[in-house]
Amino acid sequence: MLSAALPFLLTADRLKRVTRQNTLHDGSRPENAAEHAWHAALMALVLAEYAPPGTNTAHVVDLLLAHDLAEIEAGDRFILDAPGTEDRREARDARPLFGSPPTPLNADLHALWMEFDAGITPEATFARQLDALAPALLSWGDGGAGRALWGPPSDAYRAVKRRTLTHPVPYATFHAWMVREGAPADPALAPSTERLSRQLAFLTACDRLKGVRRTTHLHDGSRPENSAEHSWHLALMALLGGLPPGTDRARVTALLLVHDLVEIHAGDTHFDATPEALARQADQEAQAARTLFGRLPDDQAASLRGLWEEFEAQRTPEARYARALDALQPMLLTWGPGGRGCTDRHPELTAERLLALKRPRLEAYPDLWALAQQIVSDAVGAGLLPTAPVTAGMKLRLSP
């Protein structure tokens, strides 16, 4: 299934190069649309209790993962731009992205994008609230760089956000930030609770994942991928289907959204690191989990840390499949069609060693393992991966 989706997944990588109007929380650079989609989806997990009763949280997450895909062709829209024109351009540019009509492979993603754009279902309505709140959190939330960069938010900015943020909790949260920036207070709004404040502090801290550079580069080789973009891309892969029967896709997605959060404090490590380096990394990540998830209310700290521990322990079908996608995605970017390889960064890596390292994660999934072998075979043919004699016991085979 994913082999057929490979062209779409490589096109989706371009969302990591779509620059948004807001910056990261520290003001260091503009946010991009892929890492925004990851952050908004994580917000859906953390703030799910504020959704209207009966709202399907997993579907809200799916909507947010797919909601900005059309920006690959249309680009980002500034919040104060005149409405209408950009909406029509996105609809036009979505046609070649998803297919016209959408292909069976992309139909579900196209349906998610259309549902979010229409904003009619309870899930789409709540997803749009989070989408509007996310950039305001980075700019005007506690410690945000918005005031330093742009000064107080304009009346027009506040008015547009007010029209969008109709849900009481996102609006009250945004309103509290605006009062701090000099806007008049609305005495009818309840102040933020300690629970919500801790949730927002956690989500703000998670913005730092966008600054964790991975050893994998984007597909065009232009720069290193970061861990937030990587997490979004993995969750998108899970959305495209092909999971083993009985595997809960919503849980796979949740695992992928949180699996790298500890890298905020522990950093990334290369998959071919020495056993000693991997052991040090494991210790650092355990400490990082205590620090990061400890920001949340106790019940959510246990729940989200439980997801991270489940991914690490690899005892559930969902965790094993999530890990398989985590092993495959860097191969797609590095050696997939049009990839640049990494011999300049890792000259010691051979085709045989790469497959030996990936095999334990992928072999249980024949489609994923076949795709990995085909990618390696093509990379060898293109001169992007050197080969070496196969050592005794490896019994590796490159697909013809």
KELOPA-940231 format. One record per residue: residue in three letters; x, z, y of N, C-alpha, C, O in turn. Coordinates in steps of 0.02 Angstrom, whole numbers, plus 32768, in hexadecimal, padded with zeros to 4 digits. Example, Ala and Ser with C-alpha at 12.3 -4.5 7.8 and 13.67 -1.06 7.14 Angstrom:
! residues 2
ALA829481867EE4826781867F1F829481867F5B82C881A77F5A;SER828281627F9082AC81657FCB8285818A8002829E81928039;
This chain:
! residues 400
MET802980007FC4800080008000802B8000803F80207FD8806D;LEU805D802D804180878030807D80B37FF3808480C77FE180BC;SER80C37FD1804C80EB7F94805280C57F60807B80E37F3C80A3;ALA80837F5C8071805B7F2D809980567F4480E1804D7F1B810E;ALA805C7F8580ED80577FA0813180997F9F8157809B7FB18191;LEU80CF7F89813681107F8D815681147F698199812E7F8781C8;PRO80FA7F2B81A080FD7F0C81E380D87F35821880F07F3B8251;PHE809E7F51820680797F79823780A07FB8824980A37FCB8284;LEU80BE7FD9821880E380178226811F800A825281308034827D;LEU813F7FD1824981787FC0827581617FAE82BB81837FBC82EC;THR81267F8E82BF810A7F81830280F77FC3832481037FCB835F;ALA80DB7FF182FD80C78031831981038057833580FB80808362;ASP813F804B831A817B806C83348184805E837E81A4808683A1;ARG8169802683968171801583DD814B8045840B815A80488446;LEU811B806C83EF80F8809C841A812880D28434811A80F28467;LYS815F80DB84118191810C842881B580F5846781DA811C8486;ARG81AB80B6847981CB809C84B68199808F84EE81AA80708520;VAL815B80A684E58128809F851A812C80DD8545811A8114852F;THR814280D58583814C810D85B0810B812185D180E580F785E9;ARG80FE816385D280C2817E85F380D38195863A810D8197864E;GLN809F81A6866080A981B986A680C1820186AD80E3821186DD;ASN80B0822C867D80C682728681810A827B8660812082518638;THR812B82B08672816C82C08655816582F4861E812F83108613;LEU819C830185FB819F833A85CF8198837A85F8819B83788635;HIS818E83B285D6818183F185F981BB8404862781B08421865C;ASP81F883F4861382328407863C824283D38672827183DC8698;GLY821B839D86758226836A86A88261833D869C8273831686C9;SER827F8340866182BE831C865582B582D1864F82E382AB865F;ARG827B82BA8637826F8273862F822482688626820082978618;PRO820D8229862D81C6821B861E81B8822485D481E2821585A9;GLU817D823B85C58165823E8581815581F78569814581CC8592;ASN815881EB8527814181AB850E810181B484E680EE81EC84D4;ALA80E0817D84D8809C818084BB809C81998474806B81B9845F;ALA80D1818D844D80D281A5840880D881F0840580B4821183E0;GLU8106820C842C810E8255842B80D28278844B80C282B08439;HIS80B18257847B807282728496803D82758460801982A7845B;ALA8037824184388005824084028012827883D07FE3829883B9;TRP8052828483C0806382BB8393804E82FD83B3803083278391;HIS805E830883F28051834884138005835484187FEE838C840E;ALA7FE0832084297F978327842E7F79833883E97F4B836083E5;ALA7F92831883B47F79832783707F89836E835D7F608390833D;LEU7FC58387836F7FD683CD83627FA883FB83897F94842F836F;MET7F9883E983C77F68841183ED7F25841683C97F05844B83CB;ALA7F1083E083A97ED083E183857ED28415834D7E9F84368340;LEU7F0B841C832B7F10844E82F77F0E849583147EEC84C182F9;VAL7F32849F834A7F3984E283667EFA84F8838B7EE885338389;LEU7ED884CB83AC7E9E84DC83D67E5C84C983B57E2984C483D7;ALA7E5D84C083747E2084A983507DE684D983597DAC84C38358;GLU7DF3851983617DBD854A83667D92854183A47D5B855C83A8;TYR7DAB851C83D67D86851284147D5B84D384127D3684C58441;ALA7D6084AC83DD7D37847183D67CEE848683CA7CE284BC83B1;PRO7CBF845B83DB7C79846B83CD7C6E847783837C9084598359;PRO7C3F84A383717C3184B0832A7C23847083037C008444831B;GLY7C3F846C82C87C358432829E7C6683FA82A97C6483C88284;THR7C92840082DA7CC483CC82E77CF783CA82AE7D1083FE8299;ASN7D04838F82957D358386825F7D7B8382827D7D8E834F829A;THR7DA183B882757DE483BB82937E12838482797E37836682A0;ALA7E0F837782387E3B8344821B7E2D8300823B7E5B82D88245;HIS7DEE82F2824A7DDD82B282697DF582B082B27E0A827C82CA;VAL7DF182E982D57E0D82EC83197E5782DB83187E7082B68342;VAL7E7B82F782E77EC382EA82E07ECE829F82D57EFA828182F5;ASP7EA7828182A87EAF8239829A7EA4820F82D97EC981E082E6;LEU7E70822182FF7E6281FC833D7E9D81FE836D7EAF81CC838C;LEU7EBB823983737EF2824183A37F31821E838B7F59820683B3;LEU7F3B821A834A7F7581F683307F7081AB83407FA3818A834B;ALA7F33819083417F298148834A7F16813483907F1480F983A0;HIS7F06816483BC7EE3815483FA7F0A8129842B7EEC81078455;ASP7F4C812B84297F74810584597F9680C8843B7FC180AA845B;LEU7F8380B483FF7FA6807C83DF7FA2803C84087FD280158409;ALA7F6A802F84297F637FF284517F967FEF848A7FA37FB984A4;GLU7FB28028849D7FE3802984D38024800784BF804E7FF884EA;ILE802E7FFA847F80687FD3846A80697F90848F809F7F7984A2;GLU802F7F728498802A7F3384BD80147F3C8505802B7F188531;ALA7FE87F6D85127FC97F7385547FF07FA085837FE77F9D85C0;GLY801B7FCC8568803E7FFC85928011803785A37FD680388592;ASP802D806885C6800980A485D97FE48099861A7FF880708643;ARG7FAE80BE86237F8680BA86607F8D80FB86867F8681318669;PHE7F9A80F786C87F9D813286F27F57814E86FD7F2781288703;ILE7F52818F86FE7F1081AF87027EE9819C87407EAB819C873F;LEU7F0B818A87777EE8817A87B57EDD812F87BE7EC2811A87F1;ASP7EF08106878C7EE280BF87907E9680B3878E7E7180DB8773;ALA7E81807C87AC7E39806C87AB7E22806287637E43803F873D;PRO7DEA808187507DD2807A870B7DB8803486FD7DA48010872B;GLY7DB8802286BE7D997FE386A97DCB7FAD86977DCA7F94865F;THR7DF77F9B86C57E257F6486BA7E527F72867E7E5A7F488652;GLU7E707FAE867D7E9E7FBF86477E7A7FC586047E957FB385D0;ASP7E3B7FDE86077E157FE485C97E0A7F9F85AA7E117F97856D;ARG7DFA7F6E85D47DF07F2A85BA7E317F0D85A07E317EE9856E;ARG7E687F1B85C27EA97F0185AB7EBD7F2085697ED77EFD853D;GLU7EB07F6185607EC07F8185217E977F6384E87EB07F5684B2;ALA7E567F5784F67E2B7F3984C27E447EF484AF7E437EE18475;ARG7E5B7ECD84E17E757E8B84D37EB67E8F84AC7EBF7E69847B;ASP7EE37EBC84C07F247EBF849F7F207EE1845B7F4E7EDB8433;ALA7EEA7F05844E7EE27F24840C7ED57EF183D67EE37EFD839B;ARG7EB97EB783E87EA57E8683B67EE07E6D838D7EDC7E6F834F;PRO7F177E5783AB7F507E4283807F717E7B835B7F8E7E728326;LEU7F6D7EB783777F8C7EF183577F697F0383167F897F0D82E3;PHE7F277F0583177F017F1982DD7EEA7EDD82B37ED47EE5827A;GLY7EEE7EA182D07ED27E6682B07E8C7E5882CC7E697E8782E0;SER7E797E1B82CE7E387E0882E97E157DD782BA7E237D9B82BD;PRO7DE87DEF828D7DD47E3582877E0C7E6082697E3B7E45824C;PRO7E077EA282707E3B7ECD82547E467EC082097E167EB581E4;THR7E837EC281F47E927EB981AD7E7A7EF681877E727F2C81A4;PRO7E6D7EEF81457E5A7F2B811E7E8B7F6481267E777F9F8125;LEU7ECB7F54812E7EFE7F8781347EF67FAE81757F007FEB8176;ASN7EE57F8B81AC7EE47FAA81EE7E9E7FBE82047E957FDA823A;ALA7E6C7FB081DC7E277FBA81F27E19800382047DF780118236;ASP7E32803181DC7E24807881EA7E45808D822B7E2680B18252;LEU7E82807782387EA3808882777E7F806982B27E77808982E6;HIS7E68802B82AA7E42800B82E07E01803182ED7DEE803A8327;ALA7DE0804782B77DA2806D82C07DAF80AF82E47D8780C4830E;LEU7DE780D082D47DF8810E82F87E05810083417DEE8126836D;TRP7E2A80CB83507E3880BA83957DF880AB83BB7DEF80C183F4;MET7DCA8086839D7D8B807583BD7D6080B483C77D4180BC83FC;GLU7D5F80E083967D37811D839C7D51814983D57D2A816383FD;PHE7D93815183D87DAF8178840F7D9F815884527D8C817B8481;ASP7DA6811784567D9B80F384957D5280FB84AC7D45810184E8;ALA7D2380FA847D7CDC8101848F7CCC814984A37CA3815484CF;GLY7CED817A84847CE481BF84977C9E81DB848C7C88820584B3;ILE7C7B81C384587C3581D7844E7C2F820E841A7C06823C8422;THR7C54820A83E47C4D823B83AF7C69827F83C57C92828183F3;PRO7C5382B683A67C6F82F883B97CBB82FA83B27CDD831883DB;GLU7CD482DA837D7D1D82DB83727D4182B483A97D7582CA83C2;ALA7D27827A83BB7D47825283F07D42827584337D718273845B;THR7D0A829684407D0382BB847F7D3782F284857D5782F984B9;PHE7D40831984507D71834F84527DB8833384547DE3834E8476;ALA7DC482FC84307E0682DD84317E1782C684787E5082CE848E;ARG7DE882AB849B7DF4829584E07E0382D0850F7E2A82CA853E;GLN7DE3830885017DF2834485297E3B835985207E5E83688550;LEU7E51835984E17E97836C84D37EC7833984F07EFD834B8509;ASP7EB682FA84EC7EDF82C585077EE882CD85537F1E82BF856E;ALA7EB482E485757EB882F085BD7EDD833085CD7EFF83358601;LEU7ED7836285A17EF783A385AE7F4283A085A17F6983C285C2;ALA7F58837885707F9E8379855A7FCF836B85937FFE8392859C;PRO7FC7833585BA7FF8832985EF7FF5835D86278027836C8647;ALA7FB9837A86327FB483AF86647FDA83ED864C7FF784118675;LEU7FD983FB860B7FFF843385F08049842B85FF806A845B8613;LEU806283EF85F580A983E3860080BB83E7864A80F08400865C;SER808F83CE8675809F83CA86BC8090840B86E180B78421870B;TRP8056842B86D2803F846286FA803884A386D4802A84D786F2;GLY804284A28692804184E0866C807C850C867F80A684F886A7;ASP807F8547866280B38576867480F88557866C810A853F8636;GLY811E855786A28162853B86A2816584F086A6819C84D486A4;GLY812C84CE86AD812C848586B1814F846C86F08151848F8723;ALA816A843186EB819384158721816A83F08756818683D48785;GLY812783ED874E80FE83C4877B810783D487C4811083A787EC;ARG8104841487D681098426881D814C8413883A815183F98872;ALA8182841F881481C5840F882C81CD83C3883581EF83AD8864;LEU81AF839C880A81B88354880C818A8331883E819F83038861;TRP814B8347884181198322886880F7834C889E80D1833188C6;GLY8106838E889F80E183B888CD809D83CA88AF809083BA8875;PRO807283EB88D5803083FF88BA800883C288A5800E838D88C4;PRO7FDF83C888717FB6838F885B7F84837B88917F6983A688B4;SER7F7A833B88987F4E832288CD7F05833288BD7EF383408883;ASP7EDB832F88F17E93833888E77E78830288B87E4C8310888F;ALA7E9282C588BE7E7A828E88937E8B829C884A7E62828F881E;TYR7EC782B6883E7EDB82C687FA7EAE82FC87DD7E9682F587A4;ARG7EA1833088047E76836687EB7E2F834D87DE7E0F836187AE;ALA7E178320880A7DD3830788027DCC82DD87C27D9A82E2879F;VAL7DFE82B387B47DFB828A87787DFD82B7873A7DD782AC870B;LYS7E2982E8873A7E2D831587007DEC833C86F87DD5834886C0;ARG7DCE834F87307D8F8375872C7D58834B870C7D30836586E5;ARG7D56830B871C7D2382E086FE7D2F82D786B37D0082D0868C;THR7D6F82D8869F7D7F82CE86587D79830E86307D5F830E85F8;LEU7D908346864D7D91838586297D4E83A986317D4683D5865B;THR7D1E839586087CDC83B3860B7CD483EB85D87CA5841485DE;HIS7D0183EF85A67CFE842585767D12846685997D43846785BE;PRO7CEE849D858F7CFB84DA85B67D4184F785AE7D5E850F85DE;VAL7D5D84F685717D9E851485687DD684E985877DFD850485AE;PRO7DDB84A885777E0E8480859A7E05848185E67E378484860B;TYR7DC7847E85FF7DC0847E86477DD584C186667DF884C28698;ALA7DC084F886487DD3853986637E1F854186627E3C855E8691;THR7E3F8528862E7E88852B862A7EA8850286627ED4851B8686;PHE7E9184C4866A7EAB849986A07E9D84B986E47EC784B88710;HIS7E6184D486ED7E4D84F2872C7E7D852B873F7E9085328779;ALA7E8F8555870D7EBD858C871B7F00857387357F1D85918763;TRP7F18853C87187F58852087317F50850687787F7C850F87A1;MET7F1784E587867F0D84C987C97F0684FF87FD7F1D84F78836;VAL7EE5853787EC7EE0856F881B7F258588882E7F3385988868;ARG7F50858C87FC7F9585A288097FB9857188387FE68584885C;GLU7FA4853188367FC384FE88617F9F84F888A57FAF84CB88CC;GLY7F70852588B27F52852688F47F0A850D88F97EEE850C892F;ALA7EEC84FA88C17EA684E488C17E78852088C77E8A855688B1;PRO7E3C851788E37E0D855088E87DF5856588A37DED853C8876;ALA7DEA85A6889B7DD585C1885B7D8A85BB88517D6385BF8881;ASP7D7685B288147D3085B288017D2185F487DF7D3585FD87A6;PRO7CFE862388017CF5866587E47CCA866587A57CC886978781;ALA7CA7862E87977C7C862B875C7CA38621871C7C89862A86E6;LEU7CE3860D87227D0B85FE86E77D2C863E86CD7D49866586F3;ALA7D288647868C7D488682866E7D938679866C7DAB86418661;PRO7DB986AF86767E0286A986727E19869B862A7DF486A785FB;SER7E55868286257E71867385E37E7B86B385BB7E8E86E785D7;THR7E6F86AF857A7E7A86E9854F7EC386EC853A7EE886BB8540;GLU7ED7872685217F1C872C85087F2886FD84CE7F5E86E184C7;ARG7EF586F384A47EFB86C7846B7F09867F84827F38865F8469;LEU7EE2866684B17EED862384CA7F30861D84EC7F5385EA84E5;SER7F44865085117F85864F85327FBE864885007FEE8624850C;ARG7FB9866B84C87FED866684957FEC86228474802186068465;GLN7FB2860684697FAD85C3844C7FCD858F847B7FF185638464;LEU7FBF859484BB7FDC856584EB8027856F84F2804B853E84FA;ALA803E85AD84EE808785B984F180A9859984B580E0857D84BC;PHE808A859C847A80A6857C843F80A88530844980DB8511843B;LEU807185138461806E84CB846A80A084B4849F80BD847E8499;THR80AB84DC84D180DE84CC8503812384CC84E4814B849F84F1;ALA813184FF84BC81728503849B817D84C7846D81B584AF8465;CYS814784AF844E814E8477841F816384368443817B84088422;ASP815A84338484817083F784A981BA83EA84A081D183B284A6;ARG81E0841F8491822884178489823B83EE844C827483D78447;LEU820C83E4841D821B83BA83E3822A837283F8824D834E83D5;LYS8211835E8433821D831A844C826583118463827B82D98470;GLY82898348846882CF8344847C82FF834B8441833C834B844B;VAL82E5835284048311835883C98320831283AF82F582F08394;ARG835E82FE83B7837482BB83A3838382BA835983A682E5833F;ARG8369828683378375827D82F183B1824D82E783C6822B8316;THR83CA824B82AA8400821C829C83E581D58293840A81A58299;THR83A481CF82858384818D82818377817282C68365819782F4;HIS8380813082CF8371810E830D832D80EC8309831380E182D2;LEU831180DA834382D680B0834382E6806F831F8320805E8315;HIS82B2804A830D82BC800D82E682E67FDA830B830B7FB482EC;ASP82E07FD8834D83087FA78374834E7FC0838283757F9D83A2;GLY835F7FFC836B83A28017837483B1802F83B983EB803F83C8;SER8380803283E6838D8040842C83A18088843A83C68094846A;ARG838B80B78412839B80FD841D8387812583DF8363810C83B4;PRO83A0816483DA838A818E83A2833F819E83A7832581A883DE;GLU831F81A2836F82DB81BB836C82DC82068378830E82278368;ASN82A68222839382A2826B8396826F828583638248825E8347;SER827182C58357824A82E1832081FF82E0832C81D982DF82FC;ALA81E982E1836A81A182DC83788188829583688154828E8349;GLU81AE8263837D819C821D836D819B82138321816E81F28307;HIS81CC822E830081D0822982B88193824782978176822A8269;SER817E828282AD814482A382908105827A829B80DC8275826D;TRP80FE825C82D680C4823182E280C581F482B3809181E38297;HIS80FE81D582AB81038199828280F281A9823980D181828217;LEU810881E2822180F881F781DD80AD820181D4809081EC81A2;ALA808E822382058045822F8200801F81ED82027FEC81E681E0;LEU803881BC82288019817B8228801F815981E47FF0813981CD;MET8058816181C4806181468181802E81638150801281408126;ALA802281A581567FF181C5812B7FAB81AA81387F8281A48109;LEU7F9C819881767F5B817C81887F4E813981667F148127815B;LEU7F82811581567F7A80D281397F6880D480F07F5E809F80D1;GLY7F64810E80D37F4B8113808E7F81810D805A7FBD81138069;GLY7F6C8101801C7F9980FB7FE47FAE813E7FC67FDC81407F9E;LEU7F8B81747FD87F9D81B67FBD7F8881BA7F737F5881997F5F;PRO7FAC81E17F4C7F9881EA7F067F5282087F017F3E822E7F2D;PRO7F2D81F77ECD7EE982137EC57EEA825F7EC67F16827F7EA9;GLY7EB9827C7EE87EB382C47EEB7EDC82E57F227ED883217F2B;THR7F0482BE7F467F2D82DA7F7C7F0382DE7FBC7EE182AE7FCE;ASP7F0483177FDD7EDE8323801A7F04830580557F378321806A;ARG7EEC82CD806E7F1182AB80A47F1482D580E37F4782D48106;ALA7EDE82F980F37EDE832281307F158357812C7F348367815F;ARG7F21837280F17F5683A380EB7F9B838280EE7FC9839F810B;VAL7FA2834780D27FE1832280D97FF083188123802983228139;THR7FBE830481497FC882F881917FDC833881B4800A833881DD;ALA7FB9836F81A57FCA83AF81C5801283C481B4803683DC81E0;LEU802683BB8176806B83CB8163809D83A3818B80D083BD81A2;LEU808E8362819580BD833781B880C08347820280F4833F8221;LEU8089835E821F80898370826680B583AC827580D183B282AB;VAL80BB83DA824580E0841882528123841C822E8149844B8239;HIS813383EC8201816B83F581D481AE83FA81F781DC841981DB;ASP81B583DD823181F683DE825481F7840C82918227840B82B6;LEU81C38434829B81C0845E82D781FB848E82DC8213849D8313;VAL821484A582A4824C84D582A6828B84B582C382B984D982D7;GLU828D847382C582C8845282E182CF845F832C830484528349;ILE829B8477834C829F848B839282D884BD839B82FC84BA83CD;HIS82DF84EA836C8314851D8370834F850E834183878521834F;ALA834184EB830A837684E182D78397849E82DB83CD849582C0;GLY8378846C82FD8394842983018389840282C1836F841C828F;ASP839B83C282C483938395828B83D483928263840A83A0827E;THR83CF83818223840B837781FB8404833681D283CC832381C0;HIS843B831581C5843982D681A1842882E28158843D8314813A;PHE840282B3813A83ED82BC80F5842782BC80C4842182D4808C;ASP846182A280D9849C82A080AE84CE82D780BF850982D280B1;ALA84B5830D80DE84E1834480F084FB836880B284DD8361807C;THR8531838C80BA854E83B18081852083EA806D84F784018095;PRO85258402802F84FC843B801A85068478804784D6849D8053;GLU85428482805E854F84BB808A852A84B380CD850D84E380E6;ALA852A847780E88507846A812784BB8472811D8498848C8149;LEU84A2845B80E4845B846180D6844784AA80CE841084BD80E4;ALA847284D380B08463851A80A98461853D80EC8435856680F9;ARG8491852C811884918549815C8452853481818433855C81A5;GLN843F84F48179840384DB819B83C5850181838399851281AB;ALA83C1850E8142838785338127838285788146834B858F8157;ASP83BA859B814E83BA85DD816D83A485D981B5837C860281CC;GLN83BE85A881D983AB85A0821F8361858F8227834085A78256;GLU8347856781FA8301855481FE82D4858F81EF829F8596820E;ALA82E685BA81C082BE85F581B182BA862381EE8284863D81FE;GLN82F2862C821082F18654824D82C88632828382A3865282A8;ALA82CF85F0828882A985CB82BA825E85D182AE823785D682DD;ALA824985D1826F820285D7825E81E7861A827781B0861D8292;ARG820D864F826E81F68691828581EF869182D181BF86AD82EB;THR821E867282F3821C8672833C81E38647835781BC865D8382;LEU81DD860A833E81AD85DA835A816585ED8348813B85F38374;PHE815785F583088112860382F380FC8649830A80C08656830F;GLY812D86758318811C86B7833280FC86B6837780E186E9838D;ARG80FF867D839980DF867883DA8093867783D4806F86888403;LEU807A8662839A8033865983908011869C8380803286CC836D;PRO7FCE869E83887FA986D8836D7FB886DF83227FC786AE8300;ASP7FB4871C830A7FCC872B82C67FAE86FF82917FD186E78264;ASP7F6B86F282957F4C86CA82617F66868282617F718665822C;GLN7F6F8666829D7F89862282A07FD3861E82917FEB85ED8276;ALA7FF8865282A3803F865482918046865082458072862B822C;ALA801D867582218020867381D8800B862F81BD80288615818E;SER7FD7861181DC7FBD85D281C37FEF859981CE7FFE8574819F;LEU800A8592820B8038855B8218807B856581F8809A853581E0;ARG809285A481F680D085B081D180C585A1818780F3858A8165;GLY808985AF816E807A859F8129807F8555811B8096854180E5;LEU806A852B814A807184E3814280BB84D0813E80CF84A88112;TRP80E384EC816A812B84DC8169814A84F38127817284CE810A;GLU8139852F81108154854880D1813C851E8096816285138066;GLU80FE8507809880E484DC8063810C849B805F811D84848029;PHE811B847E809981438440809A8188844E807D81A184268055;GLU81A68485809081EA8495807881EB84A4802D821A8490800B;ALA81B884C7801481B884DC7FCE81A984A37F9E81C084A47F65;GLN818384717FB4817584367F8C815084467F4B815C84277F17;ARG812384777F4E80FE848A7F1280BA84697F0D809B846B7ED8;THR80A1844B7F42805E842C7F41806483E07F42809783C57F59;PRO803283BD7F28803483747F2B8039835A7F72805A83287F7F;GLU8017837D7FA1801983667FE7805F836C8005807683408029;ALA808183A47FF580C483AD801080F5837A7FF2812183618015;ARG80ED836B7FB3811B833B7F94811082F57FAF814182D07FBA;TYR80D282E27FBB80C682A07FD780DE829D802080F9826B8036;ALA80D282D3804680EB82D5808B813782CE808D815282AB80B7;ARG815982F0805F81A282EB805C81B782A4804981EA828C8062;ALA81918282801E81A2823E800C819E8210804981CA81E68054;LEU816982188071816481F080AE819E820080DE81B981D480FE;ASP81B0824080E181E78256810C8229823680F682548228811F;ALA8230822B80B5826D820A809B826C81BF80A782A181A180B2;LEU823181A180A6822C815880AB8230814080F3824F810C8100;GLN821281648121820B81498166824E813781878251810381A7;PRO82838160818182C2814A819F82DD8109818182FE80E281A4;MET82CF80FD814182E580BE812182C08083814182DE804E814C;LEU8280808C8150825A805681708279804381B38281800881C2;LEU8289807681DB82A38068821E82E9804B821B82FA801F8242;THR8312806481EE8358805181ED8365800F81CB838C7FE681E3;TRP83438003819283527FC7816A83157F9B815E831A7F69813B;GLY82DA7FAE817982A07F83817282AB7F40819482DD7F3881B7;PRO827F7F0F818A82887ECC81A782987ED081F282727EEC8219;GLY82D17EB3820482E67EB5824A830E7EF2825D83237EF98296;GLY831A7F20822D833F7F5C823B83897F4E824883A27F188237;ARG83AB7F7E826583F17F75827A84237F96824A845F7F8C8252;GLY840A7FBD821984397FE081EE845A801A821284498029824B;CYS8488803B81F184AB8074821184F4807881FB851080AF81FB;THR8512804081EA8558804281D38586805B820A85BC807681FC;ASP85728051824A859C806A8281859A80B6828485CB80D58299;ARG856280D48270855B811D8273856C813F8231858581788230;HIS855F811D81FA856A813A81B7858B8106818A856C80ED815C;PRO85CB80F6819785EC80C2817085F580D58127860080AA80FD;GLU85F18116811885FC812C80D385BE812280A885C28129806B;LEU8585811280C68546810D80A0854280CA807D85468096809D;THR853980CC803B8531808F801484E9808A7FFA84C480BA7FFC;ALA84D8804E7FE2849580457FC7848980747F8D845380917F87;GLU84BB807C7F6284B280A67F2884A980EF7F3B847F81137F1F;ARG84D081067F6B84CA814C7F80848781577FA38467818B7F99;LEU847181287FCB8431812F7FED83F881367FBB83CF81637FC2;LEU83F7810B7F8883C281107F5783C781507F2D8394816D7F1A;ALA840481667F1F840C81A47EFA83F181DF7F2183D3820D7F04;LEU83FA81DF7F6383E182157F8C839582147F94837582487F98;LYS837A81D87F98833281D17FA3830981D57F6382CE81E77F64;ARG832881C57F2B830381BF7EEC82DC81FF7EDA82A281F97EC5;PRO82F8823C7EE182D182777ECD8290827F7EF38260829B7ED9;ARG828D82677F328251826E7F5A821F82367F4E81E382407F56;LEU823781FC7F3B820C81C07F3A81F881A87EF581C481877EEE;GLU821F81B87EC2821481987E8181CF81A97E6381B481827E3C;ALA81B381E27E76817281F57E5B813981CA7E75810181CC7E5C;TYR814881A27EA9811581777EC8812D812F7EC1815481177EEA;PRO8115810C7E8D813180C97E7E813080997EB8815F80737EC2;ASP80FA80997EE080F6806B7F18812C807A7F4C814C804D7F66;LEU813580BB7F5B816780CE7F8D81AD80C17F7381D880A97F98;TRP81B980D07F3481FC80C57F17820C807B7F14824580677F21;ALA81DB80517F0281E780097F0181F67FEF7F4782227FC57F4F;LEU81D280087F7981DF7FF37FBE822580087FD482487FE17FF4;ALA823980457FC2827C805C7FD482B1802F7FB582E2801C7FD6;GLN82A9801E7F7582DA7FF37F5382DB7FAE7F7283117F907F79;GLN82A17F947F8582A07F517FA482C37F527FE782E77F237FF8;ILE82B77F87800F82D87F8D805083247F8E804783487F6E806D;VAL833B7FB4801683847FB9800A839F7F767FF383D47F608009;SER837B7F557FC683927F147FAE83977EE27FE783C87EBE7FEC;ASP83657EE0801283667EB2804B839F7EC4807B83BF7E988097;ALA83AA7F05808483E07F1A80B184247F06809784507EF280BD;VAL842D7F0A8055846C7EF4803684757EA9804184AB7E928053;GLY843F7E83803684437E3B804084517E27808784717DF48094;ALA843B7E5080B784477E4180FE84897E5D8117849A7E558152;GLY84AF7E7E80EC84EF7E9A810084E97EDA812785197EEE8148;LEU84AF7EFC812384A57F3A814884B67F78812084BC7FAF813C;LEU84BF7F7080DF84D27FA880B485097F91808484FF7F5F8061;PRO85417FB4808285737FA28050855E7FBB800C85347FE88006;THR857B7F9E7FD8856F7FB57F9485B07FD17F7885E67FC57F91;ALA85A87FF97F4385E180177F2285D280197ED8859880167EC4;PRO8605801E7EAE85F880237E6685CA805F7E5785D380957E73;VAL859B80547E2C856D80897E18859180B87DE985AE80A37DB7;THR859080F87DFA85B381297DD0858A81397D92854E812D7D90;ALA85AC81547D60858B81647D21855081937D2C855581C47D51;GLY851981837D0C84DE81AE7D1084AF819E7D48847781B87D49;MET84C381747D78849781667DB0845E81377D9C842481417DAE;LYS846F81027D75843D80D37D5C840F80BB7D9383D280BB7D8B;LEU842C80A67DCA8404808D7E0183FB80437DFC8427801F7DE3;ARG83C2802C7E1383B27FE47E10839B7FCE7E55836E7FEC7E72;LEU83B87F997E6D83A07F7A7EA9836C7F457E9683787F1D7E69;SER83347F457EB983007F147EA9831B7ECE7EB483417EC37EE4;PRO83097E9F7E8983237E5B7E9183057E3B7ECF83157E027EDE;
